[in-house]
Amino acid sequence: MLVIKTIPVTMYEQNTRILIDEGCKEAVVVDPGGDIQAILNELPSDVLLKQIWITHSHIDHVSGVSELLNSFDADSIDVIAHPEDDFNRENLAIQAQMMQFPYSGGFNTTQSCNEGDSLMVGDYSFKVLNTPGHAVGHVSFYCDNKQNTFNETILIAGDALFKGSIGRTDLPGGNHQQLLSSIKEKLFTLPDSTIVCPGHGPNTIIGFEKKTNPFFA
């Protein structure tokens, strides 16, 4: 079974996610935005952290990457993001200074992901979906295997789609029309029953958002 844990971190209550294949005892952390000890407390001692996945490198999503890596043998953990996400990562120190946000230091990715790629958590496969608009190089991760905490297909949506809302587009690299297209073409084509795990706030469901989200009504 795939276990999905959600840990809201920092003053922005960004949803860091831990994905654990209970059979293989392997884990992935998605968007470690800070409060690393709280994340480590949710990682079972018998589980091996294999990768860190990044939806996009805004400071509230990746401020804790360096600290998390330093808590393990960093060389054994892959850090994966879209290649265009470099644009965001190059400005993290400036982001931290402007927002007075705690920042554990810079980091490098070890692997790139692109549209249609498959990323693995043990035996579970997640498809990479390019969903720019909130940020350059923003990606979401979709798993169609229902043997998980929610017994349903799941989408790790980053800051593309929220319950009743969408990501802001007024930051550098943001594009409102591009985000609307990303959601309509990549996310709203997923099964209506798909559980959406957003970067902030509560989970939602694709079918519910298609019917009620005010940006698409």
Backbone as JSON Lines, residues from 0, in Angstrom:
{"i":0,"aa":"M","n":[0.84,-1.21,0.0],"ca":[0.0,0.0,0.0],"c":[0.87,1.25,0.0]}
{"i":1,"aa":"L","n":[0.4,2.28,-0.69],"ca":[1.09,3.57,-0.71],"c":[0.46,4.48,0.35]}
{"i":2,"aa":"V","n":[1.26,4.88,1.3],"ca":[0.81,5.77,2.37],"c":[1.17,7.2,1.99]}
{"i":3,"aa":"I","n":[0.2,8.11,2.09],"ca":[0.42,9.53,1.81],"c":[0.25,10.3,3.11]}
{"i":4,"aa":"K","n":[1.31,10.93,3.57],"ca":[1.25,11.76,4.77],"c":[1.39,13.22,4.37]}
{"i":5,"aa":"T","n":[0.61,14.09,5.02],"ca":[0.64,15.52,4.76],"c":[1.13,16.24,6.01]}
{"i":6,"aa":"I","n":[2.17,17.07,5.85],"ca":[2.71,17.85,6.97],"c":[2.71,19.32,6.59]}
{"i":7,"aa":"P","n":[1.75,20.12,7.08],"ca":[1.79,21.56,6.82],"c":[2.99,22.18,7.54]}
{"i":8,"aa":"V","n":[3.8,22.94,6.81],"ca":[5.04,23.48,7.39],"c":[5.11,24.99,7.22]}
{"i":9,"aa":"T","n":[5.83,25.62,8.13],"ca":[6.14,27.05,8.17],"c":[4.89,27.9,8.29]}
{"i":10,"aa":"M","n":[5.1,29.2,8.35],"ca":[3.99,30.16,8.5],"c":[3.04,30.13,7.31]}
{"i":11,"aa":"Y","n":[3.5,29.6,6.17],"ca":[2.66,29.53,4.98],"c":[1.82,28.25,4.92]}
{"i":12,"aa":"E","n":[2.01,27.37,5.89],"ca":[1.27,26.11,5.96],"c":[1.28,25.39,4.61]}
{"i":13,"aa":"Q","n":[2.48,25.32,4.06],"ca":[2.67,24.6,2.79],"c":[2.63,23.1,3.07]}
{"i":14,"aa":"N","n":[1.93,22.36,2.22],"ca":[1.73,20.94,2.45],"c":[2.9,20.12,1.89]}
{"i":15,"aa":"T","n":[3.86,19.83,2.75],"ca":[4.87,18.84,2.4],"c":[4.22,17.46,2.44]}
{"i":16,"aa":"R","n":[4.58,16.61,1.47],"ca":[3.99,15.27,1.45],"c":[5.09,14.22,1.53]}
{"i":17,"aa":"I","n":[4.81,13.18,2.32],"ca":[5.67,12.0,2.36],"c":[4.89,10.85,1.73]}
{"i":18,"aa":"L","n":[5.49,10.23,0.73],"ca":[4.9,9.07,0.05],"c":[5.71,7.85,0.44]}
{"i":19,"aa":"I","n":[5.05,6.83,0.97],"ca":[5.76,5.65,1.48],"c":[5.16,4.38,0.88]}
{"i":20,"aa":"D","n":[5.99,3.6,0.21],"ca":[5.59,2.25,-0.21],"c":[5.86,1.33,0.98]}
{"i":21,"aa":"E","n":[4.78,0.9,1.63],"ca":[4.93,0.08,2.83],"c":[5.57,-1.27,2.53]}
{"i":22,"aa":"G","n":[5.38,-1.78,1.32],"ca":[5.97,-3.07,0.97],"c":[7.46,-2.99,0.78]}
{"i":23,"aa":"C","n":[7.92,-1.99,0.02],"ca":[9.34,-1.84,-0.28],"c":[10.1,-1.08,0.79]}
{"i":24,"aa":"K","n":[9.36,-0.4,1.68],"ca":[9.96,0.44,2.71],"c":[10.81,1.55,2.09]}
{"i":25,"aa":"E","n":[10.27,2.16,1.04],"ca":[10.93,3.28,0.39],"c":[10.01,4.49,0.43]}
{"i":26,"aa":"A","n":[10.63,5.69,0.49],"ca":[9.85,6.91,0.62],"c":[10.37,8.01,-0.3]}
{"i":27,"aa":"V","n":[9.46,8.92,-0.6],"ca":[9.76,10.15,-1.32],"c":[9.17,11.3,-0.53]}
{"i":28,"aa":"V","n":[9.89,12.42,-0.45],"ca":[9.35,13.64,0.14],"c":[9.11,14.62,-1.0]}
{"i":29,"aa":"V","n":[7.91,15.18,-1.04],"ca":[7.54,16.16,-2.06],"c":[7.48,17.55,-1.41]}
{"i":30,"aa":"D","n":[8.26,18.49,-1.95],"ca":[8.24,19.89,-1.53],"c":[8.5,20.09,-0.03]}
{"i":31,"aa":"P","n":[9.71,19.77,0.43],"ca":[10.04,20.02,1.85],"c":[10.29,21.51,2.09]}
{"i":32,"aa":"G","n":[9.23,22.2,2.49],"ca":[9.29,23.65,2.58],"c":[9.92,24.2,3.85]}
{"i":33,"aa":"G","n":[10.19,23.35,4.82],"ca":[10.77,23.8,6.08],"c":[10.31,22.91,7.22]}
{"i":34,"aa":"D","n":[10.59,23.35,8.48],"ca":[10.21,22.56,9.66],"c":[10.64,21.1,9.48]}
{"i":35,"aa":"I","n":[11.91,20.92,9.17],"ca":[12.4,19.59,8.78],"c":[12.24,18.57,9.89]}
{"i":36,"aa":"Q","n":[12.38,18.96,11.13],"ca":[12.22,17.99,12.21],"c":[10.82,17.4,12.22]}
{"i":37,"aa":"A","n":[9.81,18.23,11.9],"ca":[8.44,17.72,11.83],"c":[8.3,16.7,10.71]}
{"i":38,"aa":"I","n":[9.01,16.92,9.61],"ca":[8.99,15.95,8.5],"c":[9.7,14.67,8.91]}
{"i":39,"aa":"L","n":[10.87,14.81,9.53],"ca":[11.63,13.63,9.96],"c":[10.83,12.8,10.97]}
{"i":40,"aa":"N","n":[10.05,13.46,11.81],"ca":[9.25,12.74,12.8],"c":[8.21,11.83,12.16]}
{"i":41,"aa":"E","n":[7.82,12.14,10.9],"ca":[6.81,11.35,10.2],"c":[7.42,10.3,9.28]}
{"i":42,"aa":"L","n":[8.74,10.24,9.23],"ca":[9.43,9.22,8.43],"c":[9.77,8.03,9.33]}
{"i":43,"aa":"P","n":[9.14,6.88,9.15],"ca":[9.46,5.72,10.0],"c":[10.95,5.36,9.9]}
{"i":44,"aa":"S","n":[11.48,4.88,10.98],"ca":[12.92,4.59,11.03],"c":[13.33,3.45,10.12]}
{"i":45,"aa":"D","n":[12.37,2.58,9.75],"ca":[12.71,1.45,8.89],"c":[12.47,1.74,7.41]}
{"i":46,"aa":"V","n":[12.2,3.01,7.08],"ca":[11.93,3.4,5.69],"c":[13.11,4.18,5.14]}
{"i":47,"aa":"L","n":[13.47,3.9,3.89],"ca":[14.61,4.55,3.24],"c":[14.11,5.69,2.36]}
{"i":48,"aa":"L","n":[14.58,6.91,2.64],"ca":[14.26,8.06,1.79],"c":[15.11,8.0,0.53]}
{"i":49,"aa":"K","n":[14.45,7.86,-0.62],"ca":[15.15,7.68,-1.89],"c":[15.25,8.95,-2.72]}
{"i":50,"aa":"Q","n":[14.18,9.77,-2.69],"ca":[14.13,10.92,-3.58],"c":[13.38,12.09,-2.94]}
{"i":51,"aa":"I","n":[13.67,13.28,-3.45],"ca":[12.9,14.49,-3.16],"c":[12.35,14.99,-4.48]}
{"i":52,"aa":"W","n":[11.02,15.13,-4.56],"ca":[10.39,15.67,-5.77],"c":[9.97,17.1,-5.5]}
{"i":53,"aa":"I","n":[10.15,17.95,-6.52],"ca":[9.83,19.36,-6.39],"c":[8.8,19.75,-7.45]}
{"i":54,"aa":"T","n":[7.65,20.27,-7.0],"ca":[6.68,20.77,-7.96],"c":[7.16,22.08,-8.57]}
{"i":55,"aa":"H","n":[7.75,22.94,-7.74],"ca":[8.32,24.21,-8.2],"c":[9.13,24.81,-7.05]}
{"i":56,"aa":"S","n":[10.15,25.56,-7.39],"ca":[11.07,26.07,-6.37],"c":[10.73,27.49,-5.94]}
{"i":57,"aa":"H","n":[9.52,27.68,-5.41],"ca":[9.25,28.86,-4.62],"c":[9.71,28.58,-3.2]}
{"i":58,"aa":"I","n":[10.13,29.62,-2.51],"ca":[10.81,29.44,-1.23],"c":[9.99,28.64,-0.23]}
{"i":59,"aa":"D","n":[8.67,28.8,-0.23],"ca":[7.84,28.11,0.76],"c":[7.73,26.61,0.46]}
{"i":60,"aa":"H","n":[8.16,26.18,-0.72],"ca":[8.1,24.76,-1.08],"c":[9.45,24.06,-0.96]}
{"i":61,"aa":"V","n":[10.55,24.81,-0.96],"ca":[11.87,24.14,-1.0],"c":[12.86,24.69,0.02]}
{"i":62,"aa":"S","n":[12.41,25.52,0.92],"ca":[13.34,26.12,1.87],"c":[14.1,25.09,2.69]}
{"i":63,"aa":"G","n":[13.5,23.92,2.9],"ca":[14.13,22.91,3.74],"c":[14.87,21.81,3.0]}
{"i":64,"aa":"V","n":[15.0,21.91,1.67],"ca":[15.63,20.83,0.91],"c":[17.04,20.56,1.4]}
{"i":65,"aa":"S","n":[17.84,21.61,1.52],"ca":[19.24,21.44,1.93],"c":[19.35,20.8,3.31]}
{"i":66,"aa":"E","n":[18.54,21.27,4.25],"ca":[18.57,20.71,5.61],"c":[18.14,19.25,5.61]}
{"i":67,"aa":"L","n":[17.13,18.93,4.81],"ca":[16.68,17.53,4.74],"c":[17.79,16.65,4.18]}
{"i":68,"aa":"L","n":[18.45,17.09,3.14],"ca":[19.55,16.32,2.56],"c":[20.67,16.11,3.58]}
{"i":69,"aa":"N","n":[20.95,17.15,4.34],"ca":[22.03,17.07,5.32],"c":[21.69,16.16,6.5]}
{"i":70,"aa":"S","n":[20.41,15.79,6.61],"ca":[20.0,14.88,7.68],"c":[20.26,13.42,7.31]}
{"i":71,"aa":"F","n":[20.66,13.19,6.06],"ca":[20.92,11.84,5.57],"c":[22.25,11.84,4.82]}
{"i":72,"aa":"D","n":[22.55,10.72,4.17],"ca":[23.65,10.68,3.22],"c":[23.15,11.31,1.93]}
{"i":73,"aa":"A","n":[23.47,12.59,1.74],"ca":[22.88,13.34,0.63],"c":[23.15,12.7,-0.72]}
{"i":74,"aa":"D","n":[24.27,12.02,-0.87],"ca":[24.62,11.42,-2.16],"c":[23.69,10.28,-2.54]}
{"i":75,"aa":"S","n":[22.94,9.77,-1.59],"ca":[22.05,8.64,-1.86],"c":[20.63,9.06,-2.18]}
{"i":76,"aa":"I","n":[20.37,10.37,-2.18],"ca":[19.01,10.89,-2.39],"c":[18.99,11.74,-3.66]}
{"i":77,"aa":"D","n":[18.13,11.38,-4.6],"ca":[17.96,12.16,-5.82],"c":[16.99,13.31,-5.58]}
{"i":78,"aa":"V","n":[17.34,14.48,-6.12],"ca":[16.46,15.65,-6.07],"c":[15.99,15.9,-7.5]}
{"i":79,"aa":"I","n":[14.66,15.86,-7.7],"ca":[14.1,15.85,-9.05],"c":[13.16,17.03,-9.25]}
{"i":80,"aa":"A","n":[13.38,17.77,-10.34],"ca":[12.53,18.9,-10.7],"c":[12.56,19.07,-12.22]}
{"i":81,"aa":"H","n":[11.65,19.87,-12.73],"ca":[11.63,20.18,-14.15],"c":[12.84,21.06,-14.49]}
{"i":82,"aa":"P","n":[13.46,20.9,-15.66],"ca":[14.65,21.69,-15.98],"c":[14.41,23.2,-15.97]}
{"i":83,"aa":"E","n":[13.2,23.65,-16.34],"ca":[12.93,25.09,-16.34],"c":[12.76,25.65,-14.93]}
{"i":84,"aa":"D","n":[12.66,24.77,-13.94],"ca":[12.55,25.22,-12.55],"c":[13.84,25.88,-12.07]}
{"i":85,"aa":"D","n":[14.93,25.74,-12.82],"ca":[16.17,26.45,-12.5],"c":[15.91,27.94,-12.32]}
{"i":86,"aa":"F","n":[15.0,28.48,-13.12],"ca":[14.66,29.91,-13.06],"c":[14.26,30.32,-11.64]}
{"i":87,"aa":"N","n":[13.46,29.48,-10.99],"ca":[13.01,29.78,-9.63],"c":[14.11,29.54,-8.61]}
{"i":88,"aa":"R","n":[14.86,28.45,-8.79],"ca":[15.87,28.07,-7.81],"c":[17.02,29.08,-7.76]}
{"i":89,"aa":"E","n":[17.32,29.73,-8.88],"ca":[18.42,30.7,-8.91],"c":[18.12,31.93,-8.06]}
{"i":90,"aa":"N","n":[16.85,32.15,-7.74],"ca":[16.45,33.36,-7.0],"c":[15.98,33.06,-5.58]}
{"i":91,"aa":"L","n":[16.32,31.88,-5.05],"ca":[15.8,31.51,-3.73],"c":[16.31,32.43,-2.62]}
{"i":92,"aa":"A","n":[17.57,32.8,-2.66],"ca":[18.11,33.66,-1.61],"c":[17.4,35.02,-1.62]}
{"i":93,"aa":"I","n":[17.11,35.53,-2.81],"ca":[16.4,36.8,-2.93],"c":[14.96,36.63,-2.42]}
{"i":94,"aa":"Q","n":[14.33,35.51,-2.79],"ca":[12.98,35.25,-2.31],"c":[12.95,35.24,-0.77]}
{"i":95,"aa":"A","n":[13.93,34.55,-0.19],"ca":[13.97,34.42,1.27],"c":[14.15,35.79,1.93]}
{"i":96,"aa":"Q","n":[15.02,36.61,1.35],"ca":[15.26,37.93,1.91],"c":[14.03,38.82,1.8]}
{"i":97,"aa":"M","n":[13.38,38.8,0.66],"ca":[12.21,39.65,0.45],"c":[11.05,39.25,1.35]}
{"i":98,"aa":"M","n":[10.91,37.94,1.58],"ca":[9.77,37.45,2.35],"c":[10.12,37.18,3.81]}
{"i":99,"aa":"Q","n":[11.39,37.5,4.18],"ca":[11.88,37.23,5.54],"c":[11.57,35.8,5.95]}
{"i":100,"aa":"F","n":[11.95,34.89,5.05],"ca":[11.61,33.49,5.18],"c":[12.85,32.69,5.56]}
{"i":101,"aa":"P","n":[12.77,31.76,6.54],"ca":[13.92,30.93,6.89],"c":[14.36,30.09,5.7]}
{"i":102,"aa":"Y","n":[15.66,29.97,5.51],"ca":[16.19,29.33,4.31],"c":[17.43,28.53,4.69]}
{"i":103,"aa":"S","n":[17.42,27.23,4.39],"ca":[18.52,26.37,4.82],"c":[19.66,26.3,3.8]}
{"i":104,"aa":"G","n":[19.57,27.05,2.71],"ca":[20.67,27.1,1.74],"c":[20.31,26.51,0.4]}
{"i":105,"aa":"G","n":[21.17,26.77,-0.58],"ca":[20.93,26.31,-1.93],"c":[21.12,24.81,-2.09]}
{"i":106,"aa":"F","n":[20.65,24.29,-3.2],"ca":[20.78,22.87,-3.48],"c":[20.78,22.68,-4.99]}
{"i":107,"aa":"N","n":[21.25,21.55,-5.42],"ca":[21.26,21.2,-6.84],"c":[20.33,20.01,-7.08]}
{"i":108,"aa":"T","n":[19.71,20.0,-8.24],"ca":[18.95,18.81,-8.62],"c":[19.92,17.77,-9.19]}
{"i":109,"aa":"T","n":[19.57,16.52,-9.06],"ca":[20.39,15.44,-9.61],"c":[19.72,14.78,-10.8]}
{"i":110,"aa":"Q","n":[18.44,15.11,-11.02],"ca":[17.69,14.49,-12.11],"c":[16.58,15.44,-12.55]}
{"i":111,"aa":"S","n":[16.32,15.49,-13.85],"ca":[15.23,16.3,-14.38],"c":[14.03,15.43,-14.7]}
{"i":112,"aa":"C","n":[12.85,16.03,-14.63],"ca":[11.63,15.33,-15.05],"c":[10.88,16.2,-16.05]}
{"i":113,"aa":"N","n":[10.24,15.55,-17.0],"ca":[9.51,16.24,-18.05],"c":[8.14,15.6,-18.24]}
{"i":114,"aa":"E","n":[7.3,16.26,-19.0],"ca":[5.96,15.77,-19.3],"c":[5.97,14.31,-19.73]}
{"i":115,"aa":"G","n":[5.16,13.49,-19.07],"ca":[5.03,12.09,-19.44],"c":[6.01,11.15,-18.77]}
{"i":116,"aa":"D","n":[7.03,11.69,-18.11],"ca":[7.98,10.83,-17.4],"c":[7.27,10.1,-16.27]}
{"i":117,"aa":"S","n":[7.82,8.97,-15.87],"ca":[7.31,8.22,-14.73],"c":[8.33,8.25,-13.6]}
{"i":118,"aa":"L","n":[7.9,8.63,-12.42],"ca":[8.73,8.61,-11.23],"c":[8.19,7.53,-10.29]}
{"i":119,"aa":"M","n":[9.1,6.84,-9.62],"ca":[8.7,5.69,-8.82],"c":[8.89,5.95,-7.33]}
{"i":120,"aa":"V","n":[7.88,5.52,-6.56],"ca":[7.99,5.39,-5.11],"c":[7.89,3.9,-4.83]}
{"i":121,"aa":"G","n":[9.0,3.24,-4.67],"ca":[8.97,1.79,-4.57],"c":[8.38,1.21,-5.84]}
{"i":122,"aa":"D","n":[7.22,0.52,-5.72],"ca":[6.57,-0.08,-6.87],"c":[5.45,0.77,-7.45]}
{"i":123,"aa":"Y","n":[5.29,1.98,-6.95],"ca":[4.2,2.85,-7.4],"c":[4.72,3.91,-8.36]}
{"i":124,"aa":"S","n":[4.01,4.07,-9.49],"ca":[4.44,4.97,-10.54],"c":[3.6,6.24,-10.55]}
{"i":125,"aa":"F","n":[4.27,7.39,-10.64],"ca":[3.61,8.68,-10.77],"c":[4.0,9.3,-12.11]}
{"i":126,"aa":"K","n":[3.01,9.74,-12.86],"ca":[3.24,10.4,-14.14],"c":[3.46,11.89,-13.92]}
{"i":127,"aa":"V","n":[4.47,12.43,-14.59],"ca":[4.77,13.86,-14.5],"c":[3.89,14.62,-15.49]}
{"i":128,"aa":"L","n":[3.22,15.66,-14.99],"ca":[2.39,16.53,-15.82],"c":[2.96,17.95,-15.74]}
{"i":129,"aa":"N","n":[3.3,18.52,-16.89],"ca":[3.76,19.91,-16.91],"c":[2.56,20.83,-16.69]}
{"i":130,"aa":"T","n":[2.59,21.63,-15.62],"ca":[1.47,22.51,-15.29],"c":[1.95,23.92,-14.97]}
{"i":131,"aa":"P","n":[2.62,24.58,-15.92],"ca":[3.12,25.93,-15.66],"c":[1.99,26.95,-15.6]}
{"i":132,"aa":"G","n":[2.31,28.12,-15.13],"ca":[1.34,29.2,-15.01],"c":[1.48,29.9,-13.67]}
{"i":133,"aa":"H","n":[1.47,29.12,-12.6],"ca":[1.81,29.67,-11.28],"c":[3.3,29.98,-11.23]}
{"i":134,"aa":"A","n":[4.08,29.11,-11.82],"ca":[5.54,29.27,-11.86],"c":[6.08,28.6,-13.11]}
{"i":135,"aa":"V","n":[7.18,29.12,-13.6],"ca":[7.9,28.47,-14.69],"c":[8.37,27.1,-14.21]}
{"i":136,"aa":"G","n":[8.23,26.09,-15.05],"ca":[8.72,24.76,-14.69],"c":[7.91,24.05,-13.64]}
{"i":137,"aa":"H","n":[6.69,24.5,-13.39],"ca":[5.84,23.84,-12.39],"c":[5.35,22.5,-12.94]}
{"i":138,"aa":"V","n":[5.4,21.46,-12.11],"ca":[4.9,20.14,-12.5],"c":[3.98,19.61,-11.42]}
{"i":139,"aa":"S","n":[3.12,18.67,-11.82],"ca":[2.26,17.94,-10.89],"c":[2.53,16.45,-11.09]}
{"i":140,"aa":"F","n":[2.15,15.63,-10.1],"ca":[2.45,14.2,-10.14],"c":[1.16,13.41,-9.96]}
{"i":141,"aa":"Y","n":[0.88,12.49,-10.9],"ca":[-0.39,11.75,-10.91],"c":[-0.14,10.25,-10.82]}
{"i":142,"aa":"C","n":[-0.87,9.6,-9.93],"ca":[-0.78,8.15,-9.76],"c":[-2.17,7.53,-9.95]}
{"i":143,"aa":"D","n":[-2.27,6.56,-10.88],"ca":[-3.57,5.93,-11.15],"c":[-3.76,4.62,-10.38]}
{"i":144,"aa":"N","n":[-2.81,4.29,-9.51],"ca":[-2.95,3.1,-8.67],"c":[-3.75,3.48,-7.42]}
{"i":145,"aa":"K","n":[-4.86,2.79,-7.19],"ca":[-5.77,3.14,-6.09],"c":[-5.42,2.46,-4.77]}
{"i":146,"aa":"Q","n":[-4.35,1.7,-4.73],"ca":[-3.96,1.04,-3.49],"c":[-3.17,2.02,-2.63]}
{"i":147,"aa":"N","n":[-3.89,3.0,-2.07],"ca":[-3.23,4.04,-1.3],"c":[-4.14,4.51,-0.17]}
{"i":148,"aa":"T","n":[-3.69,5.48,0.57],"ca":[-4.41,6.0,1.73],"c":[-5.85,6.38,1.4]}
{"i":149,"aa":"F","n":[-6.1,6.88,0.19],"ca":[-7.42,7.39,-0.18],"c":[-8.24,6.39,-0.99]}
{"i":150,"aa":"N","n":[-7.64,5.25,-1.36],"ca":[-8.32,4.26,-2.21],"c":[-8.85,4.89,-3.5]}
{"i":151,"aa":"E","n":[-8.08,5.8,-4.08],"ca":[-8.49,6.51,-5.27],"c":[-7.25,7.0,-6.02]}
{"i":152,"aa":"T","n":[-7.4,7.32,-7.3],"ca":[-6.3,7.94,-8.02],"c":[-5.97,9.28,-7.36]}
{"i":153,"aa":"I","n":[-4.69,9.66,-7.4],"ca":[-4.26,10.85,-6.65],"c":[-3.4,11.76,-7.53]}
{"i":154,"aa":"L","n":[-3.53,13.05,-7.25],"ca":[-2.75,14.07,-7.93],"c":[-2.06,14.95,-6.89]}
{"i":155,"aa":"I","n":[-0.73,15.01,-6.95],"ca":[0.03,15.97,-6.15],"c":[0.13,17.22,-7.01]}
{"i":156,"aa":"A","n":[-0.64,18.26,-6.67],"ca":[-0.87,19.37,-7.6],"c":[0.01,20.59,-7.39]}
{"i":157,"aa":"G","n":[0.83,20.6,-6.34],"ca":[1.61,21.81,-6.08],"c":[0.68,23.0,-5.92]}
{"i":158,"aa":"D","n":[1.06,24.15,-6.51],"ca":[0.24,25.35,-6.4],"c":[-0.52,25.65,-7.7]}
{"i":159,"aa":"A","n":[-0.81,24.61,-8.47],"ca":[-1.62,24.81,-9.68],"c":[-3.09,24.95,-9.33]}
{"i":160,"aa":"L","n":[-3.62,23.98,-8.58],"ca":[-5.06,23.92,-8.3],"c":[-5.28,23.72,-6.8]}
{"i":161,"aa":"F","n":[-6.18,24.54,-6.25],"ca":[-6.59,24.43,-4.85],"c":[-8.08,24.15,-4.76]}
{"i":162,"aa":"K","n":[-8.54,23.85,-3.57],"ca":[-9.98,23.71,-3.36],"c":[-10.64,25.07,-3.54]}
{"i":163,"aa":"G","n":[-11.42,25.21,-4.6],"ca":[-12.13,26.44,-4.86],"c":[-11.28,27.58,-5.39]}
{"i":164,"aa":"S","n":[-10.05,27.29,-5.8],"ca":[-9.18,28.37,-6.27],"c":[-8.08,27.8,-7.15]}
{"i":165,"aa":"I","n":[-7.19,28.69,-7.58],"ca":[-6.01,28.31,-8.36],"c":[-4.81,29.06,-7.82]}
{"i":166,"aa":"G","n":[-3.62,28.72,-8.3],"ca":[-2.42,29.4,-7.85],"c":[-2.36,30.85,-8.3]}
{"i":167,"aa":"R","n":[-1.69,31.68,-7.52],"ca":[-1.51,33.09,-7.9],"c":[-0.57,33.15,-9.11]}
{"i":168,"aa":"T","n":[-0.71,34.19,-9.9],"ca":[0.1,34.3,-11.12],"c":[0.8,35.65,-11.23]}
{"i":169,"aa":"D","n":[0.91,36.36,-10.09],"ca":[1.52,37.69,-10.11],"c":[3.0,37.67,-9.7]}
{"i":170,"aa":"L","n":[3.57,36.48,-9.52],"ca":[4.99,36.37,-9.19],"c":[5.79,36.21,-10.48]}
{"i":171,"aa":"P","n":[7.12,36.45,-10.44],"ca":[7.94,36.32,-11.65],"c":[7.73,34.97,-12.33]}
{"i":172,"aa":"G","n":[7.44,34.99,-13.62],"ca":[7.2,33.76,-14.37],"c":[5.77,33.3,-14.37]}
{"i":173,"aa":"G","n":[4.9,34.0,-13.63],"ca":[3.49,33.63,-13.59],"c":[2.76,34.06,-14.85]}
{"i":174,"aa":"N","n":[1.73,33.28,-15.22],"ca":[0.95,33.59,-16.42],"c":[-0.45,33.01,-16.21]}
{"i":175,"aa":"H","n":[-1.43,33.9,-16.05],"ca":[-2.78,33.48,-15.7],"c":[-3.4,32.57,-16.75]}
{"i":176,"aa":"Q","n":[-3.34,32.97,-18.0],"ca":[-3.94,32.17,-19.06],"c":[-3.24,30.82,-19.22]}
{"i":177,"aa":"Q","n":[-1.94,30.82,-19.03],"ca":[-1.19,29.56,-19.11],"c":[-1.62,28.61,-17.99]}
{"i":178,"aa":"L","n":[-1.85,29.15,-16.8],"ca":[-2.28,28.31,-15.69],"c":[-3.67,27.73,-15.95]}
{"i":179,"aa":"L","n":[-4.59,28.56,-16.45],"ca":[-5.93,28.06,-16.78],"c":[-5.85,26.94,-17.81]}
{"i":180,"aa":"S","n":[-4.98,27.11,-18.8],"ca":[-4.82,26.07,-19.82],"c":[-4.23,24.8,-19.22]}
{"i":181,"aa":"S","n":[-3.24,24.95,-18.35],"ca":[-2.63,23.79,-17.7],"c":[-3.68,22.98,-16.94]}
{"i":182,"aa":"I","n":[-4.53,23.67,-16.21],"ca":[-5.54,22.98,-15.41],"c":[-6.56,22.3,-16.3]}
{"i":183,"aa":"K","n":[-7.05,23.02,-17.31],"ca":[-8.08,22.45,-18.19],"c":[-7.54,21.28,-19.01]}
{"i":184,"aa":"E","n":[-6.32,21.41,-19.52],"ca":[-5.79,20.42,-20.45],"c":[-5.1,19.25,-19.76]}
{"i":185,"aa":"K","n":[-4.52,19.48,-18.58],"ca":[-3.75,18.42,-17.92],"c":[-4.45,17.84,-16.7]}
{"i":186,"aa":"L","n":[-5.15,18.67,-15.94],"ca":[-5.74,18.2,-14.68],"c":[-7.22,17.84,-14.83]}
{"i":187,"aa":"F","n":[-7.98,18.65,-15.52],"ca":[-9.4,18.37,-15.67],"c":[-9.68,17.23,-16.64]}
{"i":188,"aa":"T","n":[-8.66,16.69,-17.27],"ca":[-8.82,15.5,-18.11],"c":[-8.58,14.22,-17.32]}
{"i":189,"aa":"L","n":[-8.18,14.34,-16.05],"ca":[-8.01,13.17,-15.19],"c":[-9.39,12.68,-14.74]}
{"i":190,"aa":"P","n":[-9.49,11.44,-14.23],"ca":[-10.79,10.95,-13.74],"c":[-11.41,11.89,-12.72]}
{"i":191,"aa":"D","n":[-12.71,12.07,-12.79],"ca":[-13.4,13.0,-11.9],"c":[-13.2,12.66,-10.42]}
{"i":192,"aa":"S","n":[-12.99,11.39,-10.13],"ca":[-12.86,10.96,-8.73],"c":[-11.45,11.15,-8.16]}
{"i":193,"aa":"T","n":[-10.53,11.66,-8.97],"ca":[-9.14,11.84,-8.52],"c":[-9.05,12.78,-7.34]}
{"i":194,"aa":"I","n":[-8.34,12.35,-6.3],"ca":[-8.09,13.19,-5.13],"c":[-6.96,14.16,-5.45]}
{"i":195,"aa":"V","n":[-7.22,15.44,-5.26],"ca":[-6.22,16.48,-5.5],"c":[-5.57,16.85,-4.17]}
{"i":196,"aa":"C","n":[-4.25,16.69,-4.1],"ca":[-3.48,17.06,-2.91],"c":[-2.71,18.34,-3.24]}
{"i":197,"aa":"P","n":[-3.24,19.51,-2.85],"ca":[-2.63,20.78,-3.25],"c":[-1.49,21.2,-2.32]}
{"i":198,"aa":"G","n":[-0.78,22.24,-2.75],"ca":[0.35,22.73,-1.98],"c":[-0.03,23.49,-0.74]}
{"i":199,"aa":"H","n":[-1.27,23.93,-0.66],"ca":[-1.78,24.64,0.52],"c":[-3.25,24.28,0.68]}
{"i":200,"aa":"G","n":[-3.71,24.2,1.91],"ca":[-5.12,23.98,2.16],"c":[-5.54,22.53,2.03]}
{"i":201,"aa":"P","n":[-6.87,22.3,2.12],"ca":[-7.39,20.93,2.16],"c":[-7.39,20.26,0.78]}
{"i":202,"aa":"N","n":[-7.45,18.94,0.8],"ca":[-7.59,18.18,-0.44],"c":[-8.94,18.48,-1.09]}
{"i":203,"aa":"T","n":[-9.04,18.18,-2.38],"ca":[-10.3,18.34,-3.1],"c":[-10.4,17.22,-4.13]}
{"i":204,"aa":"I","n":[-11.36,17.3,-5.03],"ca":[-11.6,16.25,-6.01],"c":[-11.76,16.9,-7.38]}
{"i":205,"aa":"I","n":[-11.17,16.29,-8.4],"ca":[-11.19,16.87,-9.74],"c":[-12.62,17.19,-10.2]}
{"i":206,"aa":"G","n":[-13.54,16.24,-10.08],"ca":[-14.91,16.46,-10.53],"c":[-15.58,17.62,-9.82]}
{"i":207,"aa":"F","n":[-15.3,17.76,-8.52],"ca":[-15.87,18.86,-7.74],"c":[-15.36,20.2,-8.26]}
{"i":208,"aa":"E","n":[-14.05,20.27,-8.55],"ca":[-13.47,21.52,-9.04],"c":[-13.97,21.87,-10.43]}
{"i":209,"aa":"K","n":[-14.16,20.88,-11.26],"ca":[-14.68,21.14,-12.61],"c":[-16.06,21.78,-12.55]}
{"i":210,"aa":"K","n":[-16.86,21.4,-11.55],"ca":[-18.24,21.89,-11.44],"c":[-18.33,23.19,-10.67]}
{"i":211,"aa":"T","n":[-17.45,23.41,-9.69],"ca":[-17.68,24.51,-8.74],"c":[-16.57,25.55,-8.69]}
{"i":212,"aa":"N","n":[-15.38,25.26,-9.19],"ca":[-14.27,26.22,-9.07],"c":[-14.66,27.52,-9.79]}
{"i":213,"aa":"P","n":[-14.64,28.65,-9.11],"ca":[-15.12,29.9,-9.73],"c":[-14.3,30.36,-10.93]}
{"i":214,"aa":"F","n":[-13.08,29.88,-11.06],"ca":[-12.26,30.27,-12.22],"c":[-12.67,29.54,-13.48]}
{"i":215,"aa":"F","n":[-13.55,28.54,-13.35],"ca":[-13.97,27.75,-14.53],"c":[-15.48,27.65,-14.65]}
{"i":216,"aa":"A","n":[-16.22,28.23,-13.71],"ca":[-17.67,28.12,-13.74],"c":[-18.23,28.85,-14.98]}
